[in-house]
Amino acid sequence: MHVFAICAKIELTAKPEWLDDFTDKYNPAWDPHITLKQPCLIEVEEINELKEKLSAFLAKNKATNLSKKIIFNKIVLEKENGITMALANEAPDLIEFQKNLRFEFSEYNNYKDTYRKEYEDNFQPHLTLVDRIAPTAYAESLKFLTKGFLCKGIIKNLVLIIVDEKSKKIKINFEL
């Protein structure tokens, strides 16, 4: 059994001075991205079909109409989950792109975690800055978040991430 997800890689072009210190401390492996298709379980036999389907989707849905510039200007905290997210300002074309992607890949619905379907169905473009922070660290992290937040970025490409049962990660980049 494998897990896959589809993400948009983000290159930050402007960010608050404190962001690197924050992510270094609370999420050292942070890699800015927006998850378009939440992690789902697939069989190894489905991987080639999945890659072909994504290539065909991108050929049919040329991302030329997709604004590759994105602004994140609002921090959202989910204390019960220990999640800190930066929400995108307005990204209607990215939301439409994700909606079409979600429809095209609707047969892949064996979500790794049940709550992920809700995230996918109620898509809000965001960067997850911290995921599942410990309650003691959560209170400490709030000191960073009082300093204002504005990030600007560019969507660089799409990445199909596949993780096998031995947690070996395979990343396949798709240009937009």
N, C-alpha and C positions, 0 to 999 in steps of 0.2 A: 504494500500500500504506500502511496506517495501523497504528498500535499502540494497543491499549487496555488498561486495567487498571481494576479496581474496588477502591476504598479506603474505609476508614472514617476520617473526619477525627476527630482527637482534640484536645480542648481540655484542656490541662494545668491542673489546679486546685491542685496542689502539686508542687514540684520542688526538687531540691538547688540551693543558691545558685550552685554552679559550672557548672550545666548551660548557661546562656546563654553564658557565656564559652567553654565547650568547643565548642558548636555554632557560635558566631560564628567561632571560629578554624579549625575543621576541616570545617565543613559550613554555610557561611553561608546557603545556600538552604533550610535544614532546615524542613520543614513536618510537624509530628507527624501521623502516620497509620499505619494498619495495612493492609497490602495483603491483600485477601481473594481477589482473582483476579489472578494474576501477568500481566505484560505478554504479550499475544498479538498476532499479526499478523492483520489483517482487510482485506478489500477495502472500498473506499469505499461500495459498494452495500450492504454489510451493516450499516452504522452505524444506520440507522433501525430495522431489525429488532432490533439489539442494545439500543437504547434502549427499545423496546417490550417486549422480553423482560425487561429489568431492572425496568421499571415493573410488569409483570404478576407477576414474582417477589415484589416487595416488597408488592404488594396481597395476594397469596396467603399470604405469610409475614410477616404483620404483625410488626414487631419489638417489639411490646409485651412479649413474654416475654424479650426480650434485655435483660440488665442493661446499662445504658449507663455504669455506673461501672466503672472498670478501674484496677488497681494494677500498676505495674511495679516490681519490687524486686530484679532480678538482672541483672547485666551479663554478657554473653557476648562474648568476643573471638574472632574468626577471623583469626588473624595471617596465615595464608597468603593470605587474600582482602583483608586490611586493613579488615575490617568490625567495627564495634562496635554491639551490639544491647542493648536493655533488654527483658528478657522479662517478660510479664505473669505475675502470681502464679497466679491460678486464674481461668479464664474458660470454663467448660464450655458455657455457652449461646452464647458467641461462636464457639467451636469447632464447635458443632452448626450454627449459622447459616452458617458458612463451608462446612461440609461439604455442606449443602443447596444453597448457591450454586454450589459446585464441580460438583455433580451436574447442576444445571439448565443450567450453561454448559459442560458437558463436550465439546460439539461444537466449542467454540473451543479447540483444542489445538495450534495452530501457535505455540508459545512463542517469544518473541523470543530467548531464550537457553535452551539445553537444561537447565541446572541449575535453572531456575525451576519446572519441573514438579515436581521433588522438593520444593522449598519449599512449593508449593501442596498436594501430597499429604500432606506431613508438617507441616501447619500448626501453628505455635506463635505465638500472638499476641505481637507485639514491635514496638518502635519501632527503626528503624535510625537510630542516632545519626550514624554515619560509614560511608561506603561507599567502599571502595578507597583507603584512606589510604596515603600513601607510607611505605615502611619507616622512613625517618628520622623522619618525623612520628609514626609509630606509637609508637615508644619514648617520645617526648616526651609523647604524649597519655595515657600510662599514669599520669602524675603526677596528673591530674585524677581518675582512676578509683579512687584509693586512699581517697577521702574519703567513701565510702558512697553508696548510691543508693536512693532511694525517690521514685517519681513517682506521682501520682494524676491521673486524667483522666476525662473524660466523652466518650463517643462522640456527636458532634454530628450527623453525617449521613453518607450514603454519597456518594461522588463517582465518577462515570464519567469517566475521563481518556482522551482520544483525542488522539493526536499524529499529524499528517500527515507526509508524506515531507519537508516543508520545516521540520520541527520546530516547527510552530505548535501550541501546546497549547490544547486546548478542554476545559474542565471543566464537567461537567453535574452539578449537585447534586440528590440525591434525599433527601428528608426521611425519617426513620425513624418 
